[in-house]
């Protein structure tokens, strides 16, 4: 894992990114760790936007990311934390759920089931229900959305680690 971590940091010019985005170190660290996990797979497929993709394909794409790609994402996210941006991400009107005390919000398409979007995860607040289509998680402080901290990323990654509404990969 350390070898991939160093390769990814080199590919994205991590130190240069930090110079340009000094307040985003936790976010950048989280991106690097996510990319490392994809490059050190435990599964043959990864679900991206509701579609199962071969891990090798996703790994190859992640290893091609460079400084400009990550800087673009950071800049876009800092400018696009509006309801319209979230609606675009989930593909329709949004529905939210809140996790306290972590101050984390789940945002999904409120019409996902009616649109017959692919089931993504079991609804953690109602085991008889599921989240349909793409969803995202973000923090919130007052009236502003924020990035998840690395600890929150790990917590909710583990929380949603199963695939599909039927509990998926519980071995």
N, C-alpha and C positions, 0 to 999 in steps of 0.2 A: 504494500500500500504506500509506503514512503517513497518508493521509486516513482509511482504514478503521481503522487502529490507534488513532488519536485518537478516532474515533466509538465504537469498542468500549470503550475506556477510560472514556469519558464515560458510555456506557450502563450499565456495571457499577459505576460509582463506584469506579474503581481505587484512588484515594488513600484512600478510606474503607475499602475492603477491606484495604489494607495496614495501616491503623491497627488494625483488628480482628484481623488475622492477620500480625503482623510477621515471623514466622519462615517464612512461605510465599511470599516475594517471587519466588523462582525458579519455584515452581509457578504463581503468578499470571501471571508473564511468559510461561511456557509456554502457559497457557490462551489468553492474548491472541494469541500468535503463531499458535497453531492456528486460532483464529477468523479471524485476518487471512488465513491461507492459504486457508480455505474461502471467504472473501469475494472472493478474487482467484483464481478457479479457472483451471486449465489443462485441465480435463476437463468433460464434460457431466454426468457422474454420479459420485457418491461412494458407496462402500460403507459402510453403517451397519448394524451387527449382522447382517451377512451379506446385506443387501438393498441393491440398487442404487437410489439415490434421486437425482432430478434435483438438480443443484448449486444451482439457484435456490431450491428449496424449503429445502434445508439452510441456505443463506445467509440466507434470510428468517428462519428460526427462530433462528439464531445472533444476528442483529441485534436480536431481541426479548428476548434474555437481559438480566437486570438484576442489581443487587447481591445481592438475596435468592437468586437462583438459584445464583450462584457461591459465596456464603457457605454455602449448604446443601451444595453439593458438597464444599467444603473441610472442613466439619464432619463430614459423613458419612464421607469418606475417612479422616479422622483417627480415627474410631471403629470403622470396619469393615474392618480389615486382618486379619480372621480367615479361616481356611480355609472356614468356612461362607459368609462374604460372597463369597469368590472362587468357590465352587461355585455360588452364586446367579447371579453374573455370567456364568459360562460355561455354565450350565444343566445341571450334573451333576458327577460326581466329577472331580477335577482331576488333571492330569498336568503336570509341570514340566520345564523345560529351563533350563540355566544358561549364561550367557555370561561368561567370564572373559577378560581382567582387569577388564572393566567392572562386574562384580558386579550383573548384571541377570538377572532371571528371567522366562521366558516361561511363562505359565499358560494351559492350554487344557483342554477337556473330554476326559477319557481315553476316553470312549465315543462321541466325536463321529462317528467313521466308522461304528461299529455302528448308531448312531442315524440314519445317513444324512443328517447335517447337511451343509450346503453347503460344498464346499471353499473355504477362505478364502485361504491362502497356501501356497506350496511350503515344505516343512520345510527350513529352512536347514542342518540337520545331515545330511540324507539327501535328495538330489535326486530319488529315486524315491518319496518320501512327501510327504504334505501335511497341513496343519493344517485340521481340519474344524470349522466353527462359529466362534463368538466366541472370541477370545483376548485376553489383556492382558499387558502388560510392567510390571514394577516392579523397583525396586532392592532390595537387601537389605544390611543391616548387622548382623552377628551373627545373632541370631534374629528380627530385626525387618524388616518390609517397609518400603520407603521410596518416595517419588516419584522418578521419573527426573529427573536434572538436565537443563537445556535442551540441553546438549551431547549427552547420551545420547538425548534425544528426537529430536534431528536425526539422529544416527547410525542409530538403529533405524528411523526413518521412511524414511530412504534405503534401508536394508537391506531393508525390507518394502514398498518402493514399488510393486512389481508386483502386479497383481490376479490371483488364481487360481493353482492348482497348476501350470499349464502355462507359467508365466512371464509371462503377461498382457501388459502394455503395454511391453515392451522394443522401442522403435522403432529 
